[in-house]
Each structure stands twice: as structure tokens, then as C-alpha cells.
Amino acid sequence: MIELKNVERSYKNGHTETWVLRRISLTVKEGEFVTVMGPSGAGKSSLLNVLALLDDGWLGEYWFGETPVHTLNRRQRADLARQRIGMVFQSYHLLDDLTVAENIDLPLSYKNLPAKVRQGMVADILDRFQIVAKKDLFPSQLSGGQQQLVGIARAVVHAPALLLADEPTGNLHSTQAREIMELFCELNRQGTTIIQVTHSEENAHYSKRIVELHDGWLTRDEPVAERTTEVGAK
Amino acid sequence: MNKLLFDIRLALRRLRKSPGFALIVVVTLAFGIGANTAIFTLVQAILLRTLPVAAPSQLYRVGDNNQCCVDGGYPEDASKTGDFSIFSFDLFQHLKQSAPEFEQLAAMQAGIWDWTVRRGSELAKSLHGEFVSGNYFSTLGVGAYEGRLFAESDDTPSAAPALVLSYQGWQGEYAGDPAIVGSTIYVQSKPFTVIGIAPRGFFGDRVTDTPPDFWVPIQTEPYVEAGQSILHNAESHWLYLLGRVKPGTNIAELQAKLTVSLRQWLWSRPNMVANGGSALIPRQHVVLTPAGGGIQILQNDTGKGLTLLMILSTVVLLIACANIANLMLARATTRRGEIALRAALGAARPRILREIFLESAVLASIGGLVGLAVAYGGSHLILALAFPDAQFMPISANPSPAVLAFAFIVSLVTAILFGAAPAWLSFHAQPAEALRGVGRGTHDRSSLPQKSLVVFQAALSVVLLAGAMLLTKSLANLENQNYGVVTTNRYVLRFDEQGAGYTLDRLPVLYREIQDRFNALPGIASASLAEYSPLQGENWSECVIQQGHAAPRQGEDCNSTWNRVDPQFLNSIGVPILRGRGFTDQDTNATPQVAIVNQAFVKKFFPNQDPIGQHFGIDRPKYSGSFEIVGVFRDFMMNLQYSRGQVHPVFLRPMVQQFMGFTEPDLVRMETRSMFANAMILDFQTPPPNVDALVRDTLAGIDPNLTVQSLRAFQAQLAGNFDQERLVARLTGLFGLLALILASVGLYGVMSYFVAQRRAEVGVRMALGATRASVVSMVMRGAFGQILIGIALGVPAALVAGHYMSSQLFEVHGYDPFSLACAVAVLAVCAAIAGFIPARRAASIDPMKALRIE
């Protein structure tokens, strides 16, 4: 589904150039659940931004299915991202002035979908995430876990092929984090390809594969051992 | 003290770090305060000032209107409303004797005239002179700068002709020559002895752009005017009265007493009783008005305009205040984290407040100082615009202590207001929350007051813009109305042959020479003589009586404007003869008395009749067959003062044809005086580049004592009729533009702030699939939401303002939809630009960066 070939990314700072991604080659198959790990500054978020098509300043090849992303212009990349990718953020990024339902509707509102269709899709996702009762509440009226639940609902409401999550449980306590990771597993089982960035070894073990970055280099790429009941029960 | 200095230094350093913010605040304040201070300077100098005389509060004028300059019988206002404000010399003396409540009652000429003045062998010059009574200076309580001023003894029939120069006239016209006192000066070719110089700063009895260069006693009028004197014509009213009342005088009682005295005098005058005059007498009255500010001619002319400008400049200041409050709110919000950090580090609230208010005070002080500079330049500019022909204005455009205090108070108030916003926010900031970055969310509490301020600004801008549009349209209507004359390539020369000593018998030769010389100028099409030129602001008006008709009743509208012209006159102003003939060189004293009339004259006096061959006369039935109508010319406007938008009846008589049949002294006098041409219209095919020098040299070549009273393009003469309207329209337009800029900057500021605050939100939206267009649209919707509410509030307010302005509008309704639509459209376009820039910036936000910052 995703193939990166020799992707590189650097930032210029005055006369110096800092490389955050070095010759990254990575293949992610459809239905995979991949965790990107590494210490701070390793390039995890940079990689996620490249994958999310939010960043255009990289070099190399990026294939999204049959689509050569590296040949697309900004507008085409934005269209592709709008149709195929969902994003979950560490700090949720819900809009304070919108209700839960309106927040979830937001990505749909950027597609040319009839209002009725959008309403149906929002209702479905509210039901699926069991947050119907909270649809008229504002983000400030929700707990952190609930806010992230809404953030995920918003990310998957348009049924993206790829779900990208940047430290999705970074602001949550452990119980809420487990619930969110279980939800990711469920989405993955239903066919959504997921790539998450995390520091947490525990969260990483919910995925099927871990790739690790160090100073921009891909230093590890291996499957996750079968989770034990003990880990799952934590 | 050290702390204070440190805080001021800190404030200055902080402002240096935000030069854009500081510049916008200072410029906004400077324009707001500057516009107000400039207008207030003029209001104070014109409307609120008192004459530089002793105890001005004791001065009262007998009368309250500005009727000018010589009126026979019942003055126009007196015949209409009974309001008597202009008096004959005889009536002045009668009232003076009957009112001992006045310590002194002085008389002064209603109109200040241009006279030809010559000293020794110097070339004659045209100066402003005024007849005043002998007690004029003692009534006002001013002493001489040099020599002495008039005493009652100077104003007697037998007194030696004496003259007092104004300080300005002495300095400007005679270079401050100390030997002038005691010397002889020729006024209208009559010798006068200069007995003294009025004190410096004294400019007479009224604020005017033509203050007198000299004063002469009233009783020298027959000496100056020779056979055309009106001094002893009891029914010729030409004087204003101004007196100093004794302390404790009951003004209402004095007014009633003077009214009774006026009516007694009217009953004693057979001419004032005849022809229905007796019916007018019970209505006649005088009004005593405080005259500490002098005769209120300029005040009445400019008062409404200045009041309107004062209101409009206050609106500009309000908009400026709203703008700065907005900027300060935005700045306070962005500084919330810093303030929280200071609080967390132990800064007490009073200290933080002091810092905030000091920053505001520093800004307001700088803005106030720059505002004063704007005011200084602005008031000079406004004066120049208001009185473009003034050689000397007794109005100081320099800010007085009162004006400085006004600017200081405005600056102080704005500083307090601006400081209050960040202070309020700092009081409500929770340090812990601010440090955690809660304030950087997508919700912002301060946005409501900011948006409200933009709405307020937009509403006021609509009012100002609509007002500016109304006044501009009104001015355009005034300037572009059909005057019936052609002004292109025409110049108007005004001169004074009477002042140069010419007598009636010498006029035909002089006129022939003038015509010959001027018609020989290069590029000239025609040069014509007239007593008055069209639209110069002066004309004769007489009661017309058709042949065989009875005398009109007192108060009946029988007036027609009239003028003496030569045969080329109509041609030189582009007015065609419609019926009959124009004048020819054969219309002289040897041929029958003829007149040509305009269409309005025919309509008024000979409706449904063939006017050619009809006869009419003036003032008395016995003269009703004096003039035969030989031609009808197309309507044109002779004077705009009394006939805005409508053409008055006009009859013209030949320049050199004198009617010898009048027997009454006043009519003989008028007939004689009217023989003197005061104006010349020069119609050039192509005006030569040196018209001014050419014309002056040509006139001086005929006689060096023929002084040029004025020379200007006909178009400029026409435009001069609307100086006040143009000033008000231009300033209102300027204020409207200022308001528009301020409102646009305000909207831009708020939307920029909105975008900066919502950077993360925009990033999220874009990460979720929002297109650039949808982000632009989101920001623009926010901008237009505020502007639309502003327009919704501004339109009714503009309608109300239009209603109150309607008295100052010409052929445009206070509810003019076009002006309103233009105001709304201009505001909408500016709002679109002001909103689009931050919207575009929002659409350029890199979601990756925005989210990383978050």
C-alpha cells in the first residue's frame, strides 16, 4: 500500500543543514498496523508528516498504492490525503467552538458530500464509538480519553485506507490509553491500515510491526511478537 | 523614581521590539487627535473667540442677522419677519438717544468695501476700509498703538477728515513707517490725515477674511462719496450697531425699549408708513445679541459647517480609539503568557498594571505630540482651503493653551482606555493556565470585544462615508448646475475708476480707451464692461413696476436684479439674445432709454405677454414707463447668494445710458453710482501665459491710479461661491477616508489576530482536508460577518445623519440611496481587501508547522 524509496528530509538552519530522515525505504502492506519508535529527534514525526502528505520538502519516491506521490503537485497530494488518509493527534486538536458531532463532521465537510449523507456517516460513527450521548457536547466538556475518542472518530469517519496517529495516547492516563489502543486494533481488524508513532513499548505491542528510527536512519524493522495475555490484561 | 524610569525604558524597549504595532497606534492616534485638535482650533478661533477688546461680555449688538450692505425702505428681513438689524444713520442716532442704558452705542458700516488709497506720489492701491462712528474705538475699549484713535469730535460734519490705520494695514501696506501718523492719505482721491494706528491684534468688529486696513468716521461719507452719499438718507440702511451696556442693565427690557423706539421712528417716516408700510410697523422689532465675539457674520456662515466637522472629527477619534483598543486587546492577549510568567515569578499586580499603563501612556504621549503636529498643519490647511483669497486672516491656526489642554486630555483619556484593556486581561489571567498554554487554544475570550469594536468602527465608517458622499454630491450639484454662462478662457477684472478720481463726464472716454486697449490684447476675443460681473457675490436689486401699474405694497416681492453692461457683455459670457436685440453703441443718452431682460423677468412681470416694446420703471409708479424692453436674453445666474438653483429676474441697462428723470435724491444717487463700471470680462480665444501681468500693465498703462481690486479666472470666481461647501465636503471626505482606513486597519488587525490565534485550528482543518479556498472562505466569512453587522447598524445611523444634514445639501436628498450604496460598497471593498490579506496568510499556513508548534 505504501512504499518509500530513499526518502530524505532535511531542514536548513542558516548555513547548516539538519537531516531528519536519511534514505528511508519502507514498505507497508494493506491491513498492517505499524508502530514507529525512536528517541526524541529521531525523525518519527517527520516521517509521519511525509506519510500524511503534509510535508512536501522531501526527496525520494513515495508510492501510495499505485499512485506515485512524488510526482503529484500540492493540490493533488491534498486531494489524495483528503480521500485516503485519516489523522489522529496527540493533543486531539478538536475545535473548541464545535460540538462533538460537528468536529466529526469536519473532514466530511471538506468533501463534496450531500448533507444528508454526512449526517448519516456521523451518526454511524457516533454509534460505532458509542458516543451518541455526547454528540452535542463541546470538547471542554469531555475527558482527555473522550476527546481522543472523538479525534479518532473524526479521523476514521470518512473510512480512510490509512490511519496515521502521532502519539495518540501521549496525553492520556494508562486506562484510557489501553482503550484507545484496543480501538486501533479493532479498526485494524476491520481493514484499516494504521501507522502510529509512539514512545510507549506497551502501545507498540498492540501493533504487528515496529520500525525504529535513530538520527533519521531506519535502524530496526521487525514484527512484533504475539502479545501475551499478561500485556493485554494490563 | 528609578523604578519609574526603568519601567519607561522597558516600555520604550518593548515598543521598539514591535515597531509595526507602535507605528500603527501612533499614526492612528495622531490622526484621531490631530483631526479633532485642528477642528477644535478653528472652532475656538472662529466660534468661541472674543474680540481683543476691553470687557467683551458687556458688548451687545442691536440686531441678529447679517443683511448687507445697503438696503432702502424696509430691509428684506424686516419686511418679511420684522427683524430689523441694519440701520440708517438717522435711525442710529434716534436709537442712541433713546437708550441711555448703553454706556456707548457705536455704528459701523455693514459691508467692508475696497477703496482706492494713495499716499503721496506712490501708486494707488486697493485697501479695505470701513466707516465707523466717532465712539467706535472707545465703545470697544481699545487704545492707540501710535497717535490717537477717533473721538466723537472727529465724527462731525465740520471735522477735518481723519483716518486710523489698522496695525496690519500699517505693517503690510506701509511697511510700518512711523512717519505715517500725521501724514496725508488719499482715499477715493480725497485727502485724509492719519491720526493713529489701532493696537496690534485688533482687527475690527468682526472676524472676517477681509478685515479693514483703515477706518474713517461715518460723517466723512458725504465727503468721500460726493453726490452719491447715503448718510443723510434716513431710509437707506447700511450700518450695524454695537454698544456697551451699563453694568446691571436688563437686556430684555432694553430690547423691548429699543423696539418701541424703532417703531416710533418708523411711524415718524412718511416713506416707511406709505404703501402698506404701516401694517408692517407692529411687527418690527430688534433683537439684542451678545457681541463679545463681534458681528457674527463669519460665525453664522461657518458655524453649521464647523459644528458638523467637529461632530465628524469626534467620530474619527472614536474610530481611532476603537482601533487602538482593538490593537491593545490583541497585544494583551498575546502577552498573557508573559504576564502570567511575571506573576509566577512574583510580580505584584500593581507593578504589572503600572507597566501596562506606562506603555499606554508612552504611546498616547507620542501619539498626542504627533497629533499636535497634524493639528498644526491641518488647521493651517483648513484655513487656506476655507479662505483661499484671504490676504490676512485675524484667526490664529496655532493651537492655543486651551487647544493644547484639549489634546492633552484626549491623549490622557485614550491612554487610560487603552491601558484598561490589557489591565483587565491581566487581572483575569490565571498564571498556571497561561503557562500551560491554555490561552493558545482555538477559543479566545477577547475576540468578542474585538469583533464588537470592528462592528462599531464599520457602522461609524458607513455614517462618515455616506455623509461625505452626500456633501460631495451636493457640492458637485452646486458646481455643475446650469449657470447659463460660459466661463472657459474668461477672466474677470475688478477695478475702481471712482476711487481714481473719475467723474461721470470722463467715463465715456475712459471706457472707450479701456475697450480699445483690452480688445487689442493678444488672443482676446472680446472685452466687455459691466457694473458687476455675474456670480461675484454682489448686485443691485430694485423694485420693478410695469407701466400703468400701481405701487407695490410694502413687503410685496417686486424685486429684480439689475446691472449695467456694454454691448459685448452678453457675448463675452456666452448668453444669447432670444428675442429682439441686444445693446449697440447707438444706445446712448441721445437715444430712448432701453433695457433687455431675461426669461425669468418676463415670466414674473409680463406673463403671457409679448415683452418687446413693453415699458417698466423702478421704485415709484411715476417712473414705470422709463425703460423700454428691446430684447430678451436667455436666463443666467447673476448671484448665487440668494438664488441657489433658481434664476432670479434680471434686467440690464446700457453702460453709458443715464436716466435723467429721477428726482428723488436716493434714486439720483443710485443712477449716478451705477454709471461706474466695476468689472470687466475678458474673453480670450487662448489665454496668454502671463494674463495677470498683461492685464495689470494694460490697466496701469491707461491710468496708474486705476487699481486692480481683483483679477481671477471666471471659473475661479464661480468656484469661490462654494468655498465653505467645498471645505466641508473635502474635510468630510477626508474624515470618511480616515475612517475607512482606520476601520480597514482595525478589521485587518482583528483578522490577522484571528488567524494568528487560530493557526493551530487552521493547521488541523488543513490536515483534515480543508482546501486553501475553504480556509480563505472561512476567514472572509468571519470578516464579512462583522462588516455586515456594522453596515446593518451604520445604514440607519447614516439615514438619521442625512436627515440632520439635509439643510446643507443642494439637490440631493438626505436619504440618497446612491450615496448610501456607494458608502456600503466602498466599505465592503476595503473590508474584502483587509480581510483577504490575513485570509491568504491563513491559507498559506503549513499544517505541519502549525501542529508542531502546538
Interface residues (C-beta under 8 A of the other chain):
Chain A: S45 N49 A52 L54 D55 A78 A81 R82 M87 F89 S91 H93 L95 D96 D97 L106 P107 Y110 K111 S140 R154
Chain B: G441 T442 H443 A760 E761 G763 V764 R765 M766 A767 L768 G769 A770 T771 S774 D846 P847 M848 L851 R852 E854
